Amino acid sequence: MIRRKARLTLLIPLVVFAIVGGLFAFLWSVVEEREEAEAARRTDLTTEQIATRILEQISFRVNLLEKIRNDWRRGHLDTAEAFSDHAQSTLYGAVGLSSITWIDELGVTRWTTRENPGSTAIGQNVFSHVVAGPFLREALETGQWRLTPMLNLTTRKRGMVVYVPIGSAGENRGAISAALDATALVESCIEEGVREIFDCSVWDRSDLIFSTEATIIPPPEARYREIAVASRTWGVVLTPRSDLASATAASDALPIMVVGLLVAAGLAFVSARLLASQALLRENEERLRAVAEHIPGVIYSYESAPGKPRSLIYLGPGLDLIIGPKSAARVEADFDLLFELLHPEDRPAVKAAAERGVREGGTVDCEARLRTDDGAWRWVRSLSRPLHIDKERTRWHIVLIDITEHRRTVDALRESEDRYRRLVESSPIGVLIHRKDVFQFANPAAVRLLGYDRAEEIIGRSVYDLVPAEQRETVRQRIARLDGLSKPIRYADERLLRRDGTELNVEIIANTIQFAGGAARQILFLDMTEQRQAEQRQQLLMRELDHRVKNNLASVLALLDQTAASTHDIGEFRSKFAARVKAMARTHEMLARAKWSGVDLADLTRLSIAPYIVDQSHRVSLSGCPVTVRPRPALPVALAFHELATNALKHGSLATPEGRIAVTWARVGARVSIEWSETNGPPAPPPEHFGTGLRLVRGLIEFELGGTVNFRFAPPGLTCTISLDAAALTGDSH
């Protein structure tokens, strides 16, 4: 006997060390394989994240350029200064985007931002550039934005150029372009922590855009991800540093060693603790029995085997409180009756849960309904754990808890939340719910108003992502103030940031609600942008109306003085003054029909002469290039034509049936030249002094508009040549 114990004493340590050694070797190989796979997965995930971030950053910058393009279309940018200021304010903080320019339909750079006053870009024809020219043409032909390959933007700077066409496909209206520092953009998309463990490079086909590594040739283990940028294809290459997998594997060496030591300790104490465990098991069974008699539920155990009835081992008190005393007594006599009391709809789920527990082990958690003595149904929750006795027998230890009242409360809460959700989702008012400053819910109206496609693009984001930077501290204080208030707070004039960076004028109501089992903050907001814009337009129109009324009154007073000084009786004064005021009224009516956007010079001339050639329009000919006269100079020009026509009716070609008038105009450099020529009328000798009408013509042109007037008197008739600055007349600098 002593020898046998000695042999066992020597054999047991050898067996323990053999098991521990084999287990350690196995775990080590598993860890190495797992870490290699984890390193590859982590590299793929990081590559995908960097590629996605680059695309988001490029899309964000293109959206900003498209906003400038849209403002151009609406006519908001009518000067180089306005263009430069608007471009710089729109792109404030956009890393890597600079030198915003407007290129006309001929490919010539016209306006640019003032960030580089010495730039020689103005006047250059982009179509003539070997590399950039084809991309600009493609953008104008397709109506889609295009990105060039890497170019030498300056002698020291390389980058790309983005072209955003102003017109649609085939509609050449020029383009908005910007220099894109692709290297800076890509660098901003790669976090510092990523650079510590990966070498990264980004390529535009064969051109290197950015690289963090000493060598630019990717090794075989590098991960590659292609992204489509307009009509170009970029490649993101990520290579894990050599110490990534080894460092992770080394960090797991200690847990593996600890596991090995624990296994050795467990095997060493198995025999010594076996008897003690059996005694403890008996003690625990007694303790469990005592606990079972005092918990608010039922504890029972039974054994099951395929093809045999269930065998009840232990049934604690409390079952009669759930299903009634009669049913409880029947179950205690025949335990299989408990499963016959299950609701028919719940039996498949209970059976599937039991089969899953036998197959997978662990705790089985399911809910079902049991019929009571009075025919009602009560909800119970079953927590069970199977213990395999042998290949056929399974022992079940189960805790059965009555959850009927809990289910009623949960169902009522769920129904209330469903009603709230249906109401909110159909509301035209934007609804956002956040907890701990992170959005948990956004209804369709909020998604639409903020310019997103799906609610998931808002959920999970910070509240302060939708608030302008200068308002974030104020919003933080308002959210803190909601903690002590039970009623909602209204904010009448607020701003939210849309997805494209534009601001949305809203009216907000904020309050605290219960959402998804906890307190949360609810934001109701109504889009007030159109109302604010309407108010601004109304104020602008009122100011413009006030300005024009004052100007018109001043013009009327000036005509009053001029007419009074040149007439000798009240009848003549009334006739001349009324004719001139009517000429002003006709011009105002024409401008109003054109919504004060300008009138055609031919229409303006025809309207001014019309009262003097009724049914004799063949006596006047008009010809010239298209010229649109702005509202301000339109009135002096119309009055000048009125005075010339009045003079022709009294003293010139309209005084005889054979008389003719020809009005021609043309652009001559930066000026517009207008010639009034009378023929076949009475001779027009040079007068000793000018009459009131011709003096008024000279005053209107020279003093009101800064132009020049030249009268030529000859036997065929009077010729009046008017020269005006084109920019002052039309507002067009070309």
NORGI-V814573 format. One record per residue. N is the residue number from 1. RES is the residue in one small letter. OMEGA is omega in radians with two decimals (NA if undefined). NEAR is the number of other ideal C-beta (glycine too) atoms within 12 Angstrom. D_CENTER is the distance of its C-alpha to the mean C-alpha in Angstrom with 2 decimals. Layout:
# NORGI-V814573
N&RES&OMEGA&NEAR&D_CENTER  N&RES&OMEGA&NEAR&D_CENTER
This chain:
# NORGI-V814573
1&m&3.14&7&84.82  2&i&3.12&8&84.30  3&r&-3.13&9&83.73  4&r&3.12&10&81.17  5&k&3.13&12&79.22  6&a&3.11&11&79.45  7&r&3.10&13&78.12  8&l&3.13&15&75.23  9&t&3.10&16&74.57  10&l&-3.05&14&74.26  11&l&-3.06&14&72.39  12&i&3.09&21&69.62  13&p&3.12&16&68.22  14&l&3.12&15&68.27  15&v&-3.13&19&66.36  16&v&-3.12&25&63.82  17&f&3.11&20&63.23  18&a&3.14&17&63.02  19&i&-3.12&21&60.37  20&v&3.13&26&58.39  21&g&3.12&17&58.62  22&g&3.13&17&57.52  23&l&-3.14&24&54.62  24&f&3.13&25&53.51  25&a&-3.14&16&53.64  26&f&3.14&18&51.72  27&l&-3.13&25&48.96  28&w&3.14&23&48.69  29&s&3.11&16&48.20  30&v&-3.13&18&45.59  31&v&-3.14&27&43.67  32&e&3.13&22&43.84  33&e&-3.13&17&42.52  34&r&-3.10&20&39.76  35&e&3.08&27&38.64  36&e&3.11&21&38.65  37&a&3.13&17&36.45  38&e&3.12&22&34.18  39&a&3.12&30&33.90  40&a&3.13&22&32.98  41&r&3.14&19&30.39  42&r&3.11&26&28.90  43&t&3.11&34&28.84  44&d&-3.12&23&27.12  45&l&-3.14&20&24.44  46&t&3.09&33&23.88  47&t&3.12&35&23.80  48&e&-3.13&21&21.14  49&q&-3.14&26&18.99  50&i&3.14&38&19.51  51&a&3.12&33&18.77  52&t&-3.13&18&15.47  53&r&3.11&27&14.51  54&i&3.13&38&15.75  55&l&3.13&26&13.74  56&e&-3.13&21&10.42  57&q&3.12&31&11.77  58&i&3.12&37&12.99  59&s&3.13&26&9.91  60&f&-3.11&28&8.17  61&r&3.08&41&11.46  62&v&3.09&35&11.89  63&n&3.10&27&8.78  64&l&3.11&38&10.58  65&l&3.11&43&13.78  66&e&3.05&29&12.78  67&k&3.09&32&12.02  68&i&3.11&42&15.53  69&r&-3.12&37&16.86  70&n&3.09&21&15.83  71&d&3.06&26&17.46  72&w&-3.12&34&20.42  73&r&-3.10&20&20.80  74&r&3.11&14&21.01  75&g&-3.13&15&23.75  76&h&-3.06&18&22.29  77&l&-3.05&29&23.34  78&d&3.07&20&27.06  79&t&3.12&19&28.53  80&a&-3.13&21&28.21  81&e&3.13&15&27.86  82&a&3.12&21&25.01  83&f&-3.10&28&23.24  84&s&-3.12&28&23.83  85&d&-3.10&22&22.85  86&h&-3.14&31&19.56  87&a&-3.11&38&18.66  88&q&3.13&25&19.70  89&s&-3.14&20&17.85  90&t&-3.06&34&14.49  91&l&-3.13&32&14.99  92&y&3.10&18&16.53  93&g&3.12&15&16.16  94&a&-3.07&32&14.69  95&v&3.00&22&17.43  96&g&-3.09&32&19.42  97&l&-3.07&38&18.30  98&s&3.07&35&21.11  99&s&3.14&36&23.62  100&i&-3.09&46&21.46  101&t&2.98&41&23.91  102&w&3.11&40&24.55  103&i&-3.09&43&26.80  104&d&-3.04&28&28.79  105&e&3.09&22&29.88  106&l&3.13&21&32.89  107&g&-3.09&29&30.88  108&v&3.11&25&32.04  109&t&-3.04&34&29.88  110&r&-3.10&30&30.12  111&w&3.08&33&27.87  112&t&3.12&32&26.34  113&t&-3.05&35&25.08  114&r&-3.07&22&27.92  115&e&3.14&21&27.19  116&n&-3.04&20&30.08  117&p&-3.12&11&32.75  118&g&-3.08&10&35.15  119&s&3.11&22&32.94  120&t&-3.10&13&34.86  121&a&-3.09&31&31.87  122&i&3.09&24&32.64  123&g&-3.14&18&34.83  124&q&3.10&23&34.37  125&n&-3.09&20&34.06  126&v&-3.12&36&31.37  127&f&-3.10&27&33.00  128&s&3.14&17&36.03  129&h&-3.01&25&34.24  130&v&-3.06&14&35.35  131&v&-3.03&21&32.15  132&a&-3.06&36&29.33  133&g&-3.13&23&30.98  134&p&-3.13&22&30.52  135&f&3.07&35&26.77  136&l&3.13&41&26.39  137&r&-3.13&26&28.63  138&e&3.12&24&26.69  139&a&-3.12&42&23.36  140&l&-3.12&35&25.27  141&e&-3.07&21&27.03  142&t&-3.06&23&24.13  143&g&-3.13&22&21.45  144&q&-3.14&23&19.11  145&w&-3.12&36&18.11  146&r&-3.10&34&20.62  147&l&3.14&40&21.33  148&t&2.95&37&24.94  149&p&-3.12&30&26.84  150&m&-3.14&30&27.90  151&l&2.99&28&29.80  152&n&-3.12&18&31.93  153&l&3.03&28&29.81  154&t&-3.13&17&32.66  155&t&-3.10&7&35.91  156&r&-3.02&7&34.35  157&k&3.06&20&30.74  158&r&3.13&24&29.31  159&g&-3.13&32&25.82  160&m&3.12&43&24.00  161&v&3.10&42&23.01  162&v&3.07&48&19.88  163&y&3.09&45&20.74  164&v&-3.08&42&18.30  165&p&3.12&37&20.69  166&i&-3.14&33&20.82  167&g&3.08&23&22.52  168&s&-3.07&16&22.20  169&a&3.13&14&24.43  170&g&3.13&14&27.92  171&e&-3.05&17&27.14  172&n&3.06&23&27.83  173&r&-3.12&23&26.42  174&g&-3.05&30&25.83  175&a&2.96&45&22.74  176&i&-3.12&46&20.53  177&s&3.12&48&21.24  178&a&3.04&43&20.54  179&a&-3.12&40&22.40  180&l&3.05&46&20.55  181&d&-3.04&30&22.42  182&a&-3.14&40&21.69  183&t&3.14&28&24.06  184&a&3.14&25&22.32  185&l&-3.13&37&18.87  186&v&-3.13&40&20.47  187&e&3.13&26&22.50  188&s&-3.13&25&19.57  189&c&-3.09&34&18.31  190&i&-3.09&33&21.80  191&e&-3.11&17&22.85  192&e&-3.14&13&26.36  193&g&3.12&11&27.49  194&v&-3.10&28&26.67  195&r&-3.12&23&28.77  196&e&-3.07&17&31.67  197&i&3.14&26&32.16  198&f&2.90&36&30.77  199&d&-3.04&33&31.36  200&c&3.01&42&28.32  201&s&3.13&36&28.17  202&v&-3.03&45&25.71  203&w&2.91&32&27.27  204&d&-2.95&33&26.55  205&r&-3.11&16&29.33  206&s&3.14&12&32.35  207&d&3.10&25&30.84  208&l&3.11&26&30.06  209&i&-3.06&40&26.79  210&f&3.10&35&27.07  211&s&3.07&28&29.67  212&t&-3.02&29&30.67  213&e&-3.12&22&34.02  214&a&3.12&10&37.34  215&t&-3.07&14&37.84  216&i&3.11&21&35.30  217&i&-3.08&15&36.99  218&p&3.08&27&35.25  219&p&-3.10&19&37.89  220&p&-3.09&9&38.41  221&e&-3.12&21&36.69  222&a&3.10&28&33.36  223&r&-3.01&31&30.28  224&y&3.12&26&28.40  225&r&3.12&30&24.93  226&e&3.05&21&23.91  227&i&-3.13&32&20.42  228&a&3.12&17&19.82  229&v&-3.02&35&18.40  230&a&-3.14&30&18.70  231&s&-3.09&22&22.45  232&r&3.13&28&23.35  233&t&3.08&21&23.86  234&w&3.10&36&23.46  235&g&3.09&32&25.35  236&v&-3.09&41&24.71  237&v&-3.11&37&28.15  238&l&-3.12&38&28.77  239&t&3.11&33&32.35  240&p&3.07&35&33.44  241&r&-3.00&26&36.01  242&s&-3.05&14&39.52  243&d&-3.09&16&39.69  244&l&-3.11&28&36.63  245&a&-3.10&27&38.53  246&s&-3.14&19&41.82  247&a&3.14&18&40.44  248&t&3.13&24&38.93  249&a&3.13&26&42.17  250&a&-3.14&18&44.21  251&s&3.12&16&42.26  252&d&-3.13&23&43.29  253&a&-3.13&20&46.94  254&l&3.08&13&47.80  255&p&-3.14&18&46.56  256&i&3.12&27&48.57  257&m&3.12&19&51.65  258&v&3.11&15&51.25  259&v&3.12&22&50.99  260&g&3.13&26&54.16  261&l&3.13&19&56.02  262&l&3.11&18&55.00  263&v&3.12&25&56.25  264&a&3.14&25&59.51  265&a&3.14&16&59.98  266&g&3.14&18&59.35  267&l&-3.12&23&61.84  268&a&-3.07&20&64.38  269&f&-3.10&17&64.35  270&v&-3.07&18&64.18  271&s&-3.07&17&67.91  272&a&-3.06&13&68.51  273&r&-3.05&16&65.93  274&l&-3.13&12&66.79  275&l&3.13&13&69.52  276&a&3.12&14&67.63  277&s&3.12&15&64.61  278&q&3.11&12&66.84  279&a&3.13&13&68.25  280&l&3.11&14&64.79  281&l&3.11&15&63.69  282&r&3.12&14&66.59  283&e&3.14&14&65.75  284&n&3.10&15&62.09  285&e&3.09&19&63.20  286&e&3.13&15&65.32  287&r&3.11&14&62.52  288&l&3.13&21&60.14  289&r&3.13&21&62.72  290&a&3.12&15&63.06  291&v&-3.09&17&59.27  292&a&-3.10&26&59.03  293&e&-3.06&18&61.46  294&h&-3.13&14&59.31  295&i&3.13&20&55.63  296&p&-3.12&20&53.98  297&g&-3.11&25&53.98  298&v&3.01&33&56.12  299&i&3.08&32&56.76  300&y&3.12&34&58.62  301&s&3.07&30&59.40  302&y&3.08&33&60.65  303&e&3.12&26&61.35  304&s&3.08&31&60.45  305&a&-3.13&19&61.66  306&p&3.08&13&61.10  307&g&-3.10&8&63.62  308&k&3.08&13&65.03  309&p&3.07&16&64.62  310&r&-3.09&28&62.55  311&s&-3.13&21&64.73  312&l&3.13&24&63.98  313&i&-3.12&23&64.62  314&y&3.08&25&63.59  315&l&3.14&27&62.29  316&g&3.14&30&61.55  317&p&3.04&24&61.95  318&g&-3.13&24&59.38  319&l&-3.13&37&58.97  320&d&3.12&21&61.10  321&l&-3.12&24&58.65  322&i&-3.04&36&55.90  323&i&3.14&35&57.75  324&g&-3.07&21&61.04  325&p&-3.12&18&64.46  326&k&-3.14&19&65.79  327&s&3.12&27&62.93  328&a&3.12&29&62.90  329&a&3.12&17&66.65  330&r&3.13&21&66.24  331&v&3.14&32&63.47  332&e&3.10&24&65.67  333&a&3.14&14&68.49  334&d&-2.97&19&66.35  335&f&-3.14&27&63.03  336&d&3.13&19&61.62  337&l&3.13&23&61.58  338&l&-3.11&35&58.53  339&f&3.05&26&56.41  340&e&3.09&19&57.96  341&l&3.11&34&56.65  342&l&3.06&31&53.03  343&h&-3.11&23&51.06  344&p&-3.13&16&51.18  345&e&-3.07&12&47.39  346&d&-3.07&25&47.04  347&r&3.11&20&49.78  348&p&-3.13&15&47.76  349&a&3.11&21&45.13  350&v&3.13&32&47.92  351&k&3.13&19&49.73  352&a&3.12&17&46.64  353&a&3.12&29&45.98  354&a&3.12&29&49.63  355&e&3.10&18&49.61  356&r&3.11&19&46.49  357&g&3.11&29&48.24  358&v&-3.07&27&51.37  359&r&-3.01&14&49.45  360&e&-3.08&15&46.98  361&g&3.14&14&48.62  362&g&-3.11&15&46.96  363&t&3.11&20&46.39  364&v&-3.09&30&45.86  365&d&3.11&23&43.92  366&c&3.13&29&43.98  367&e&-3.11&27&44.33  368&a&3.12&37&46.76  369&r&3.09&28&49.00  370&l&3.11&38&52.79  371&r&-3.11&28&55.32  372&t&-3.13&25&57.51  373&d&-3.10&22&61.12  374&d&3.08&12&60.18  375&g&3.11&14&57.91  376&a&-3.14&17&54.61  377&w&3.09&24&51.76  378&r&3.13&33&50.51  379&w&3.07&30&47.49  380&v&3.05&38&48.34  381&r&-3.09&31&46.47  382&s&3.04&36&48.32  383&l&-3.04&26&47.89  384&s&3.09&34&50.21  385&r&3.14&23&51.02  386&p&3.07&28&53.27  387&l&-3.08&22&56.06  388&h&3.12&19&57.76  389&i&3.06&18&61.53  390&d&-3.07&10&62.44  391&k&-3.08&9&61.33  392&e&-3.01&14&61.79  393&r&3.07&21&61.72  394&t&3.10&30&58.58  395&r&-3.12&26&58.83  396&w&3.01&36&56.09  397&h&-2.92&27&55.52  398&i&2.96&41&53.50  399&v&-3.11&28&52.25  400&l&-3.06&42&51.80  401&i&3.09&30&49.97  402&d&-3.11&30&49.84  403&i&-3.08&27&46.18  404&t&-3.12&24&46.81  405&e&3.11&15&45.80  406&h&3.14&17&42.76  407&r&3.10&21&41.62  408&r&3.13&16&42.19  409&t&-3.13&15&40.08  410&v&3.14&18&37.25  411&d&3.12&16&37.45  412&a&3.12&14&37.42  413&l&3.14&18&34.39  414&r&3.12&16&32.56  415&e&3.11&14&33.55  416&s&3.12&17&32.35  417&e&3.11&22&28.94  418&d&3.09&14&28.76  419&r&3.13&14&29.63  420&y&-3.11&24&27.03  421&r&3.13&22&24.31  422&r&3.12&14&25.45  423&l&-3.09&17&25.51  424&v&-3.08&28&22.05  425&e&3.12&22&20.45  426&s&-3.09&14&22.18  427&s&3.04&20&21.40  428&p&3.13&18&19.40  429&i&3.12&26&18.67  430&g&3.13&39&15.65  431&v&3.07&40&17.20  432&l&3.09&43&16.11  433&i&3.13&36&18.84  434&h&3.06&36&19.09  435&r&-3.07&26&22.10  436&k&3.06&15&22.85  437&d&3.10&26&19.49  438&v&-3.08&22&17.63  439&f&3.11&34&15.91  440&q&-3.06&29&18.24  441&f&3.04&31&17.18  442&a&-3.13&35&14.59  443&n&-3.09&33&16.00  444&p&3.13&25&14.73  445&a&3.11&26&14.54  446&a&3.12&40&12.23  447&v&-3.12&25&9.85  448&r&-3.08&24&10.20  449&l&-3.11&34&10.17  450&l&3.02&38&6.96  451&g&3.12&25&5.23  452&y&3.13&28&5.63  453&d&-3.09&13&8.73  454&r&3.12&16&10.95  455&a&-3.12&27&12.13  456&e&3.11&14&12.87  457&e&3.10&20&9.35  458&i&-3.10&37&9.96  459&i&-3.12&24&13.73  460&g&3.13&19&15.18  461&r&3.12&23&12.81  462&s&3.09&21&14.55  463&v&-3.03&33&14.69  464&y&3.03&23&14.55  465&d&-3.10&26&11.04  466&l&-3.08&39&10.05  467&v&3.05&33&13.08  468&p&-3.03&21&13.96  469&a&-3.06&17&16.38  470&e&-3.12&12&19.38  471&q&-3.00&22&19.08  472&r&3.14&20&18.77  473&e&3.09&14&22.56  474&t&3.13&18&23.10  475&v&3.11&32&20.75  476&r&3.12&16&22.60  477&q&3.11&13&25.87  478&r&3.13&28&24.87  479&i&3.10&31&24.00  480&a&-3.12&16&27.37  481&r&-3.14&19&29.11  482&l&-3.09&30&28.13  483&d&-3.07&14&30.45  484&g&-3.07&10&33.54  485&l&3.11&15&32.57  486&s&3.14&11&33.13  487&k&-3.09&12&31.82  488&p&3.09&19&28.28  489&i&-3.10&25&27.19  490&r&3.07&18&25.60  491&y&-2.92&27&23.53  492&a&-3.01&16&23.64  493&d&-3.10&20&21.43  494&e&3.13&32&18.34  495&r&3.02&29&14.83  496&l&3.13&37&11.56  497&l&3.05&30&8.39  498&r&-3.08&29&5.35  499&r&-3.11&28&1.76  500&d&3.09&22&3.80  501&g&3.10&30&6.51  502&t&-3.10&24&8.47  503&e&-3.14&28&10.72  504&l&3.08&33&11.74  505&n&-3.03&28&15.53  506&v&2.92&35&16.66  507&e&-2.96&25&19.95  508&i&2.93&37&20.04  509&i&-3.09&26&22.82  510&a&3.09&32&23.02  511&n&3.13&27&25.77  512&t&3.13&26&27.04  513&i&2.99&29&27.54  514&q&-3.09&17&28.89  515&f&3.09&25&26.38  516&a&3.03&18&27.22  517&g&-3.14&14&30.48  518&g&3.13&14&29.53  519&a&3.14&19&28.48  520&a&3.13&29&24.79  521&r&3.13&36&22.88  522&q&3.11&33&21.47  523&i&3.00&44&19.08  524&l&-3.14&31&19.43  525&f&-3.13&35&17.40  526&l&-3.11&29&17.99  527&d&3.12&28&16.00  528&m&-3.05&26&18.42  529&t&-3.10&25&16.58  530&e&3.12&15&18.98  531&q&3.12&18&21.90  532&r&3.13&22&21.26  533&q&3.11&17&20.91  534&a&3.10&14&24.06  535&e&3.12&16&25.86  536&q&3.11&16&25.02  537&r&3.12&14&26.19  538&q&3.10&14&29.27  539&q&3.12&14&30.09  540&l&3.14&15&29.72  541&l&3.12&16&31.93  542&m&3.10&14&34.44  543&r&3.14&14&34.70  544&e&3.12&19&35.08  545&l&3.12&17&37.63  546&d&-3.14&14&39.53  547&h&-3.09&17&39.63  548&r&3.11&24&40.85  549&v&3.12&15&43.41  550&k&3.13&14&44.83  551&n&-3.12&23&45.04  552&n&3.11&24&46.67  553&l&3.10&16&49.16  554&a&3.13&17&50.03  555&s&3.13&31&50.56  556&v&3.11&25&52.75  557&l&3.11&16&54.78  558&a&3.09&26&55.27  559&l&3.12&36&56.45  560&l&-3.14&22&58.70  561&d&-3.12&19&60.34  562&q&-3.10&29&60.75  563&t&-3.13&30&62.23  564&a&-3.10&20&64.53  565&a&-3.03&17&65.86  566&s&-3.13&25&66.77  567&t&-3.05&24&68.35  568&h&3.09&12&71.85  569&d&-3.04&11&71.66  570&i&3.13&13&69.26  571&g&3.11&11&69.16  572&e&3.13&16&68.13  573&f&-3.11&22&65.55  574&r&-3.10&16&64.11  575&s&-3.11&17&63.94  576&k&-3.10&32&62.28  577&f&3.12&27&59.83  578&a&-3.13&21&58.80  579&a&-3.12&29&58.27  580&r&3.10&41&56.04  581&v&3.09&26&53.96  582&k&3.08&24&53.64  583&a&3.07&40&52.39  584&m&-3.11&34&49.71  585&a&3.12&24&48.85  586&r&3.12&29&48.56  587&t&3.11&39&46.20  588&h&3.13&29&44.02  589&e&3.11&20&43.99  590&m&3.13&32&42.84  591&l&3.13&32&40.04  592&a&3.09&17&38.93  593&r&3.13&17&38.83  594&a&3.14&21&36.60  595&k&3.06&12&34.31  596&w&3.10&24&35.44  597&s&-3.11&18&33.65  598&g&-3.12&27&36.93  599&v&3.12&36&39.93  600&d&-3.10&26&41.76  601&l&3.13&38&44.88  602&a&3.12&27&47.07  603&d&3.14&29&46.11  604&l&3.12&41&46.68  605&t&-3.12&38&50.10  606&r&3.14&27&51.11  607&l&-3.09&37&50.24  608&s&-3.07&44&52.29  609&i&-2.98&38&55.37  610&a&-3.09&26&55.26  611&p&-3.04&25&57.63  612&y&-3.10&31&60.35  613&i&-3.14&27&60.41  614&v&-3.11&12&60.33  615&d&3.13&9&61.38  616&q&-3.07&20&62.01  617&s&3.13&16&58.66  618&h&-3.10&13&60.54  619&r&-3.13&31&61.99  620&v&3.07&34&58.65  621&s&3.14&23&56.61  622&l&3.10&31&53.09  623&s&3.12&19&51.51  624&g&-3.14&23&48.88  625&c&3.12&19&45.46  626&p&3.11&18&42.32  627&v&3.10&33&41.65  628&t&-3.07&24&39.20  629&v&3.12&41&40.52  630&r&-3.09&31&38.26  631&p&-3.04&31&39.12  632&r&3.13&27&40.90  633&p&-3.08&37&43.43  634&a&-3.09&46&43.87  635&l&3.09&40&46.30  636&p&3.14&40&48.71  637&v&-3.14&48&48.80  638&a&3.12&43&49.58  639&l&3.10&42&52.29  640&a&3.09&43&53.80  641&f&3.12&45&54.13  642&h&-3.13&38&55.61  643&e&3.10&45&58.26  644&l&3.12&46&59.11  645&a&3.11&40&59.53  646&t&3.12&33&61.68  647&n&3.13&38&63.83  648&a&-3.13&41&64.19  649&l&-3.11&29&65.35  650&k&-2.97&26&68.00  651&h&-2.96&28&69.17  652&g&-2.96&39&67.43  653&s&3.11&38&66.83  654&l&3.11&33&65.83  655&a&-3.14&25&69.27  656&t&-3.11&22&70.95  657&p&-3.08&13&70.23  658&e&-3.04&18&70.02  659&g&3.14&32&67.50  660&r&3.09&26&64.15  661&i&3.07&42&60.95  662&a&3.10&28&58.48  663&v&3.13&37&55.13  664&t&3.09&26&53.28  665&w&-3.13&34&50.37  666&a&3.01&22&48.63  667&r&3.09&23&46.27  668&v&-3.08&19&48.34  669&g&-3.12&12&46.23  670&a&-3.10&17&44.16  671&r&3.06&24&46.26  672&v&-3.11&36&46.91  673&s&3.13&29&50.64  674&i&-3.13&43&51.97  675&e&3.06&29&55.64  676&w&-3.05&43&57.62  677&s&3.13&33&60.86  678&e&3.13&40&63.75  679&t&3.08&27&66.64  680&n&3.08&23&69.79  681&g&3.08&30&70.10  682&p&3.08&25&72.69  683&p&-3.11&21&73.22  684&a&3.11&29&70.98  685&p&3.10&14&73.15  686&p&-3.11&14&71.59  687&p&3.06&17&71.77  688&e&3.06&7&73.50  689&h&-3.13&9&70.48  690&f&3.05&22&67.08  691&g&-3.10&25&66.58  692&t&-3.09&28&63.92  693&g&-3.11&37&61.64  694&l&3.06&33&61.59  695&r&3.12&24&61.25  696&l&3.07&36&58.26  697&v&-3.13&42&56.72  698&r&-3.14&28&57.18  699&g&-3.13&26&55.76  700&l&-3.06&38&52.62  701&i&-3.01&37&51.88  702&e&-3.05&20&53.04  703&f&3.13&18&52.22  704&e&-3.02&30&49.23  705&l&3.12&35&47.44  706&g&3.14&21&49.11  707&g&3.12&30&50.56  708&t&3.14&21&54.13  709&v&3.12&34&56.69  710&n&3.11&21&59.83  711&f&3.05&31&62.56  712&r&-3.12&19&65.20  713&f&-3.09&24&68.24  714&a&3.14&19&70.32  715&p&-3.14&16&72.71  716&p&-3.12&23&70.09  717&g&-3.10&33&67.87  718&l&3.00&42&65.25  719&t&3.14&29&62.36  720&c&3.12&40&59.44  721&t&-3.12&27&56.89  722&i&3.10&41&53.65  723&s&-3.09&27&51.31  724&l&3.05&36&47.84  725&d&-3.06&25&44.97  726&a&-3.12&30&42.33  727&a&3.13&21&39.40  728&a&-3.09&25&40.95  729&l&-3.01&37&41.72  730&t&-3.06&33&38.53  731&g&-3.12&22&35.89  732&d&-3.12&20&35.52  733&s&-3.11&15&36.41  734&h&NA&14&37.18
